[in-house]
Each structure stands twice: as C-alpha cells, then as structure tokens.
Amino acid sequence: MTEIERYPLCYHHEMSRTDCPPEFTAPLRSRMTAALQAAYAEADNVYAPDRGLGDRVHAIAVYDVLCMLLERDVAMLPGVSFESSGQGPQLRVGDLRVRWNKVGRGEAGQTIDGSFPRGSRAAVFMALENQQMTLWSNPSNDDVRPLNWIICHLGNPRDGLRAIYLAAPIEADGERVTGWRSTVAIWSADDPAAEFPVAPPVGLPEPAPLPELEIALLDEVAGADVAG
C-alpha cells in the first residue's frame, strides 16, 4: 500500500499551517498520531488499579510502547531516523530533534499553554538550546527557527488520549520546561477528523488592570515644595 493510499486525507485535503515546520509532513503527523493512539490502547490493557497497576503503570506503558512504535513505524519514513543516546530516545526529522512527553491529563480546562513535561532534564536542555538560537532572531526568519520539538500528549487512563501537539520549548526554570515558543495541535479527541484542530493560541498573558496614578515630574515636585 502506498502512502497516498494509506493517508488519502493527508495528501488531498491538508490544511495550511504556516507555523508547522514543513518537516512534519502529513504522513509523519498521521503516523505519530496512530502510534500514540495504539500506545494508549496497549496501556489500557495493563491498567488495573484494583491490583496496584494504576496511573503510574499506565503512563510508563504509554511511554515504552510509544518508543517502540516510533522506532518501528515512524522512523521508516524518508528523512526520519530513530536514535537512542545518553539522554534517551529521540527522532531526527531532517534538521529537527524530536522527543515525546506527556504534558497533562487532558482534563477540562487544561490547555497546552500551561501544560509541560514533568521534571525532564532533556526537555530543559532543548528549551535552552531553542532559546539561544532564537534569542536575537526575528520570528519570521526561518533560518533561526527552533530546531528542538516535543510530541506532547494530554490524556489519562479514564478518558484516554485527549490531544496531541507538536511544541517547541523555549523557557525553563532549571528543573522543567515553563514556556513554549511554538505549538501546533495535530489531533484532538473533540475533533478527531481535523487535520489541525482548533486550539487556543499561545501568547503573552492578558495585561493586568492597573489603578490610575498621578504622575508628576521631579522638577515639578521640587518646585511645589519650595513654593510651599
């Protein structure tokens, strides 16, 4: 079966997302999504809280099965390779370095802009590298775009996989990622047929309301004191 036969929607009806790196092609995104869906399904088979196999076991199963599927099915695509180095497994997609992490439980109100990997030093290093590359860059300049990306998934054993994002970390506090440079939603349980589901954009926080203040120049204040 050809790639076009396997993923007809991806080739003929793909939506344009200028913030999605071109290396993340439609077939690649589809295989990432399929790998995560299969990993959650396998983890569901071992989830048994009444026998002590709770959320922690489920999360480990998702990670381990996902690693296997990414190496077996995703790294077979042209331009994609699987590596396992001192910092753990990762994909190379052209010039991009790609890792994967659970970033949230997918519960009501939880979005990617406030969801990050737990205590991942590898993700912290990725954020710092992206920060160095983009510190003095124009966001529209593709030559200095972030090269480190994370396949982020939100979900839990009871509700299953809820959303998948491709996200470039940009901020960290030394222990964990605390901010994204770019995020692209590639799958949502609320709209599973969408190529790029609608997701809240990541941006600066809303400005906090400030009380009105009377501002006077120092010379004016000094003059008033003398006159008084």
N, C-alpha and C positions, 0 to 999 in steps of 0.2 A: 504494500500500500504506500502510495506517495504521500509527501507532506501535505499537498493540496487536498488529496482525498481524505486524509486524516483530520485536517483542520480547515475545512472549506470556509467557515465563517471568518476565520482569521485572514485569509487571503483575499476575500472578495468584499468584505464589509468592515474592514478595520477602520476605526475612528482615528482621527489625528490627535495626537497629544504631543505638543512641541516640547513639553518638559520630560518626556520619557526618552531616555537615551536610545538611539537607533539600534544599538547592540541588542537591546531587549526586544527581539522580533516577536511577531505574533506566535509562531510555533514555539519559541522559547518560553514565552509567558504561559502558553497553554500547557506545556509540559510541567512547568513549575507548579501551576495550579493543580494539575492532575496528581502530581507527586504529593502535595500537601493533603489533598482530599483522601488519597489512599493511605497516607501515614496516620491521619486521624481515624480512619476506619479500622486500621490494624490496632491502634491504641485502644479503641473502644472494646476490642475483643479481650484485652487483658485487664480492663478496668473492673475492679470488684472491691469496692470499699468494705463490704462485709467480711472480706478475707484479708484486709490490710493492704490491698492493692488500690490505693487512692489516687489523688490528683498528681502526686509526685511521680508515681509509676507511669501514669498516663503521659505526663509531659516528657519523661525520658524516652518512652516508646515512640512518641511523635518524632523526637529529635533523631533517634537512632534509625528508624525506618526511613525518615526523610533523607538522611545522609546516604543510605543505600540506594534509594530511588533516584536521587540527583546524580549519583555516580553512574548508575546503570542506564537510566533513561534520558536524563537531561544532557549529560556530558557527551552523548553520542552525536549531538547536533554539530554541524560545522562551526568552527570558531570557538567552541566551548570545551574546556578541559576541567578535570577534577584534580585537586591537589590536596595532600594531607601533610602539613608541615608541623613545626613545633607549636604553632598557635592553633592547630586544629584544622579540620577540613574546610575547603573553600572551593569556589568555582572561579575560573578565569574566563571571562567573556570578552574577547578582544583585549582592549586595554583595561577593562574593568575588573576589579577584585570584588567578589560577591560572597557573602556569608549569609547565614539564616538564623533567626532567633524568634522565639515567642515574645511578644511585646505587651500583651494584655489578654484579658479573659473574654473580651468581646461582649461585656455586659452593657446594659442600657446606658447610653450617655458617654460611653468610652470611645474616644477617637484617637487617631494616630498622633495628633499633635501633642498629646500628653502621655503617650504610651511608649516605653523604651525597654530595651533588654535589661534584665536584672544582672547587675554585677559582672558584666562581660568585659574583661580587660582587652580582649581582641577588638571588640567594638569600640572601646575607648580610644585605642590606637588609631583605628580607622577614622574616627571623628577628628582627632588631632591632625592626621595627615591631610584630610579634606580641608581642614581649617587653614593649614599652612599653604595649600595650593590655591585657595580661593580668597585669602585674606585681602589682597590688594587687587582683586580681579573685578571686572565688570560682569555681572551675572549673565549678560547676553553673549559673552565671549566664550565660545565653545572650547578654545584652546586651554582654558584653565578651569574647566568644569570638574566637579568632584568625580574621582575615579573609584572610590570605595562605596559599595552599596550593600544593603542588607535586605534579604527577603523576610519581611515582617509578617507574622501571622497572629491574629487575635482569635481566641477560642477557648473552650473548656469542655470537660467530659460530658456535661449535661446538655449543652446547646450545640456542641460540635464546632466545626470551623466556621467562623463568622466573617472574617475579612482577610485579604492578603494585599500587602503593599510592597512596592519597591521604594526604599528610602535611603537617602544619603545622609549619614550622621555628620554633624558639624560642631556640636558642643558637648563637653563632658566635664564632670566635676572631679575627675581622677579615679572614680570608682565605677561610674556608669555614664552612659550617654544621657544628655539632658536636652538636646535640641537637634532638629533635622534641618538640613539645607534644602532638600527637595523630597517630595513624596509623590508617588503615583499609585493610585488604587487600581489593582488589576483584577480583583474578584471580590464580590460581596454576596453573602447569603441572602441579603434583602433584594438583590437584583442579579441573580447568577448568570443571566444571559448577556449582560452588558459587557462590552469589551473593556471599557474604562468606566467603572461605576462612579456615580456622583459621590464625592466625598468632600467634607469641609476643607478648605484650603488652609495650609499652614502659613501663618503670618505673624506680625507683631501683635502683642496684646492690645486690647482696646485702651485708649488713653483714660487714665483715672481722672474723675472730676476734681478740680482744684477750687478752693474758695477764692473769691475776688480779694485781691490785695492792693493796698495803696502803695505805690512806688514813688519815691522821691529821690532826686539826685543828692549826693553828699553835700555839694556846694549849697543847695537849697536848704538842707537841714542845718548846716553850719550858719548860714545867713539868718535863719529864723532864730537860732539860739542867741546870736549876737544882738539881734533886734529886740529880743525879749529881755 
